[in-house]
Amino acid sequence: DLPVGLSPGTNASMYADDTKISRTICTESDHAILQSDIDYLHNWSFMNKMNFHPQKCKVLSVANRPPPLLGILPNVQYFYVLGETILDYVGGEKDLGVDINPTLNFSIQCERLISRANQQFGLTKRTCYFVNDFRRKRTLYLALLRSQFEHCSQIWRPTNQTMISKFESFQKKCIKWILCEEPLHYSHATYISKCRQARVLPLEKRFDFNDLVLFYKILNKLIPVNLPSYLKFFDGYSRLRSCHLDAFSLISDVKPKTNLSFSDNKNSALNKSFFYRTHLLWNKLPLDIRAIINFSTFKNKLLKFLWDSVNDYNEKSEDDNWPD
């Protein structure tokens, strides 16, 4: 019953003993409303004898840029209070294993995962030096290494080519180990060929697979998550003479900003967000895949489609290589 007493417009997220509330701040009154919701949570916890630990409660402000004059006039920032304790603002916080920062830039998360996977890879090679069987090595890779990239990848997945190349570089090393090959340089075409031989999707395609599977579940009401209000199914009307959209396609009422001085269109927050980027992927799927009702069938057909699309990579020049 905890979320019942929150103000309209304030969202609550709960998992085990973690509780988060959030609200869009547009005016000074929004600060006051959020503070009243914090007071409500404090009173609720006191009445139910489940007190919050003030030192573990933090404030994270998510915005494109900090408040103006923040460095000059600290009082510009609103300070929230839990009981008698002023809550500290933080520049980042780990939430269920994902590093969240004020700009929702997940480069730190990606670097941390690659570093941890490299450490695990070294440990796996040392402790399983006696394993020479292809299937066992592949199983070890999928269970101990690639699985680290599966957790909440829909939130943090890399979207720029530089970071994607770092993930592919890591998988390249692992495939050489799986296939018992010398650590020689792979061209891009060779890497794709080795992925097929090891039956392991390139990581960029694997991230696409995870995105599309979750998106399918949301569209078909398999999980209690709703589409954002700006996404709607195509209604058949288009100002273009020819349109490739169909009844299973989704269109967005909002578009990424293109006049940002500090960022380009591809790196805008909207373009990198899960729903916006995945609805573009969804529209590119063949109609016969998007129209599938059975979840298992959809996964199998999607996996086959992604493997077939890997052939497009081989159209690139042999000189277009992933960095080692």
N, C-alpha and C positions, 0 to 999 in steps of 0.2 A: 504493500500500500504506500510505499515511500513516494513514488512519482505523483500520486493523486493530488497532493497539496501544492504542487509547483505551479507557477504562473503560466498562463498561455504564452507560447513562444519559447519557453525554457525546456530544453531537452535533457533527459536523464538517460545515462547508460550504466548498466550494472552487470558485473561479472564476478561471481564468488563474493569476496569481501571488498572489491573495488567499486567505487561509485564516482561517476563523473557527471557534472551538469554543464551545459553550454547554452549560450544565447548570443544572437547577433546584436552587437552594440552599435546603434546608430545615433542615439542622443544620450544626454546625461541621465534621463529617466530610466534608460535601459540598465545603467549601472546600479541605480537604486533598486530596480526590480530584481536584478540578479543577487544583490546583497540581501534582499528580503527572502529570496529562495534559499540562500546559504543559512540565514537565521532559522528558516523552517526546518532545514536538514539538521541543524544543531539541536533544535528543540525535539525533533523526532528521535534522534539518536539518544538524547537524554531520557526521554520517556520510555524508550524501548531498551534502555540499558545496553546500548551498542555504540558507545561514544566514539567519535572520530578522533584520530590522533592528530592534533593541530600541526605538529612538526612534519607530518607526512602529507599534509594537504598543501597543494601548490596551485598557482595561477599561471596559465599559459595563454598568452594573447596571440591569436593567429591572424595575421594581416600581411598585406603586401609590403608595408613599410611601417616603422614605429611611429607613434604619435609625434607631431611636430613639436619642436623645442623641448623634447624629452630630456636631452642631455644638459640643457641650460636650466630648465624649470622642472625639477623632479615632481612637483606637485601637480603637473599636468596629468600624471597617471593616477587612476583611481585605485585606492587601496581597499581591498576586501578584508573583512574581519570574520573569524570563526570564534564565537564566544568573546573572549578577551584577547585573542591572538591575531595579530596582523599577518595575513597570508603573504608569503614571498612569491614574487614573480620569478619564473625560471626561463632560461633560454632554450630549454629542451627537456623532454621527459620520455622515458621508455614506457610505452603502454602496451601491455600484453606482448612484449618482445619486439615491438616496433618503435624506433626512435622518431618521436614527433618534435618538430621545431616550429617556430612562429611563421615561417614561410612555406611549410609543408614541402621542404626540399629533402629528399631521401638519399642524398649522396652519402651522408655519414652512415646511414643504415646499410647501403650497398657495400661500402668499403669495409664495414665491420663484418658483414657476412662473408665477403671474399677472404678476408684475413682469417676468420675462424675456420672456413672451409679448407684453406691451405694448411692450417695447422692440423686439422683432422685428417687431411689427405696424407701428410707426412707421417702421422701416427699410424694410419691404416697400412701404409706401405711397410713400415718397420715391423709392426706386429703381425702382419699377414704376409710376410715375405715368402712363405712356403706355398702360398696359393698361386697356382699357375693356370687354373681352369678358367676359361673365358666366362662361363655362366656365373661362377662364384664371384669373380672380380666385378662383373657387371652388377650383380646383386648387392655387393658391398658398396659400390658407387651410388646406386639408387637409394639404398637404405641409410647410409651414413653421410653422404656428401650432398647429392642433389636434393635430398629431402630438406636440407637447411634452407634451400631457396624456395620451398613450397609454402612455408608458413606465411600467411597474409600477403602473398606476393601481389594480390590484386590492389593492395594499398601502396606498396613501396616500389613496385617493379621499375627497373630502369627504363627511361624513355628516350634518352639521348644515345647516339651511336657510340660515343666514347665509353660510356659505362657499360653498354651492352657488349662491346668488344672485350672488356675486362672479364665479364662472366664467360663469354665464349672462349677466351684464352685459358681460363681455368678448366673448363670442360675439355678443351683440347688436350691438356696435359693428362687428364684422367683417362681419356680414350686411348692415348698412347700406352698408358699403363694397362688398361683392360685388354688391349690387343697385343700386349707384350712386344711393343715396338720401341726402337731407339728414340730418344728425345730429339728428333730432327724437326726442321721447320716444315709446317704444313701450309700449302697454298690454300686459298679459300675453297676452291673446287675439291681439293683433296680432303679438306676437313669435312665437307658435306658428304663426300663418299665414305669416309670413315664413320661418320654418324650413322649412315645407313648400315654399314657393316656391323657396328656395335648395337644397332637398334635403339639409338638414343637420339631424341629430337634435339636440334640446336636449341639452346636455351631461350633465344628470342621467341621461337615458335612455342616452346613449352609455356612461357609466360602468356602468350596469346591464348593457348589452350585453357589455362587456368582462368583467365579473364572471361572467356566465352562460356565456359561451363557454369561459372557463378551467374553470369548474365542470363543464361538459359533458365536457371533455377528461379531467378527473380521474375522473369517474364511469365513463367508457367506456375507461379505461386507455390513452388516447392519449398520455399523458405519465407519467413515473415519479414521480408524486406520489400519496400515499394520503390518503383521508379521515381526519380525526381520529377517535379512538376514541369520542368522545361522539356522533357522528352515525351513525345506522343507518337502513336502509330500514324503512318502516312494515310491520309484520307482520300487520296486520288487526285487532289487538286495541285497543280503545279503551273508556275508562270512560264516554264520552259516548254518548247514545242515537243521535245522528246525527253522522256524522264525514265531512268532505269529503276526507280523505286516501285515497290509493290506493297500489298496489304500487310506484309510481315516486316516491312522496313520501318525504321524509327527516324524521326526528324527532331531537331533541336530548335527550340524557340530562341536560344541565346547562342552567340558566337564568340569565340576568343577575340580579345582586343588585339588590334593590329597597330595601334598608335602609341604603344608603350615605349618610352625612351630607354628603359632599363631592361627590356626583354623583347624578344621577337615572338611571332605568333606561335611557333612550334613549342616554345618553352613557357607559354602562359599557363597559369595554374589550372584554368578550365581545361585546356587541351590535354594536360597530363592527368586529370582526374579520372577515376575509374569509369564512371558512367559515360562521360563524353567520349573518351577514347575508345571504349568498348562498343558503343553504339555504331561507331564508324566501322569497326571490325565486323560487327554483326551484319551490317548492310552489305558487306562484300562477300558474305557466304552465299553459296547457291541456294535458291529458293527451296529445293527439295530437302536441304539440311535444316533450314530455319523452320520448316513446316512440320518437322518430326515431333511426335507427341511423346514417345517413349524415351526416357532419359538415357538408358543404357545404349539404345540404338543411336541416339544423338551423339554420345561420346565416341562411339566407334566410327561413325561417319565423319565426325569432326577430325578425329585423329588421322583417318585416311586422307582427308582433304588437306590437312597441314603437311603430311608427308608428300603428297603430290605437289604442293606449292613449293616445297624445298627445291624442286627441279628448276624453279625460276632463278634460284641462286646461281646455278651452274651456267646461266647465260652471261654472268659477269666475266670479266677478263681474268685470266690467270694471274695477272699482276695485282688484282684487287684482293689483297690478303688480309686476314685477321692478324693483328699483332701477336707475336709470341709472348 
